Amino acid sequence: MDKEVGERIRHVRLDKGYTRDTLSMMSGVSEKYIFQIERQHTGFSVDILLKLTKALDSSCLLYTSDAAD
């Protein structure tokens, strides 16, 4: 699940024209941590996901293909 969410975060961020630095300032999540999440180098908590979702104004990050099962 982390992998597909990380990919979605990157996709939404790029669609909105945000750099990692911009997203970091908007969410309070470090730029380095965002990079690691997007590249699937680390896991993340629900709190981090909610911060990124709010900053990106994108609730689609909360839904996974697992949720449809």
RABELDA-V971397 format. One record per backbone hydrogen bond with DSSP energy under -1.0 kcal/mol. CO is the residue of the C=O (numbers start at 1). NH is the residue of the N-H. E is the energy in kcal/mol with one decimal. If there is no record, write none. Layout:
# RABELDA-V971397
co->CO nh->NH e->E
co->CO nh->NH e->E
This chain:
# RABELDA-V971397
co->1 nh->5 e->-2.2
co->2 nh->6 e->-2.7
co->3 nh->7 e->-2.1
co->4 nh->8 e->-2.0
co->5 nh->9 e->-2.7
co->6 nh->10 e->-2.0
co->7 nh->11 e->-2.4
co->8 nh->12 e->-2.9
co->9 nh->13 e->-2.7
co->10 nh->14 e->-2.6
co->11 nh->15 e->-2.5
co->12 nh->16 e->-1.9
co->13 nh->18 e->-2.5
co->14 nh->17 e->-1.1
co->19 nh->23 e->-2.3
co->20 nh->24 e->-2.5
co->21 nh->25 e->-2.3
co->22 nh->26 e->-2.2
co->23 nh->27 e->-2.2
co->24 nh->28 e->-2.6
co->30 nh->34 e->-2.4
co->31 nh->35 e->-2.4
co->32 nh->36 e->-2.3
co->33 nh->37 e->-2.5
co->34 nh->38 e->-2.8
co->35 nh->39 e->-2.1
co->36 nh->41 e->-3.0
co->37 nh->40 e->-1.5
co->45 nh->49 e->-2.1
co->46 nh->50 e->-2.7
co->47 nh->51 e->-2.0
co->48 nh->52 e->-2.4
co->49 nh->53 e->-2.7
co->50 nh->54 e->-2.4
co->51 nh->55 e->-2.3
co->52 nh->56 e->-2.4
co->53 nh->58 e->-2.0
co->58 nh->61 e->-1.4
co->59 nh->62 e->-2.0
co->66 nh->69 e->-1.1
